[in-house]
Amino acid sequence: MTEVRTITLARLFAEFTNGDDTGWDAERAWLIAQHPRRLARIKAEIENGNFPPIRLDLAEQRVVDGHHRIIAAEQLGRDSVPYANAWDGSEWWLQASDQGGDDMKAAS
């Protein structure tokens, strides 16, 4: 069963990597430049109460899923985000909200 908790963005940015070791400033800039429509869609979803937990690798202290949701929450002025253990045995990736075909032209 998935246990959902919350983590402050300040703690997340300080203690967890974005997973590819480019750092959060580079990750944020890339997502804003490459996926503005996806971020806008995710912000609207968050404002409408749809905020699936981001997925953290707690042992390696890295974000596995939810990079777009993190930046969208930050842009909305949120202090914290919901999270769950990425390796809790659930098949969470089948419903990951960050997936989608937004901004395909910007990404190419």
Buried (B, 14 or more C-beta within 10 A) or exposed (E): EEEEEEBEBEEBBEEBBBBEEEEBEEBBEBBEEEBEBBBBBBBEBBEEEEBBBBBBBBEEEBBBBBBBBBBBBBBEEBEBBBBBBBEEEBEBEEEBBBEBEBBEEEEE
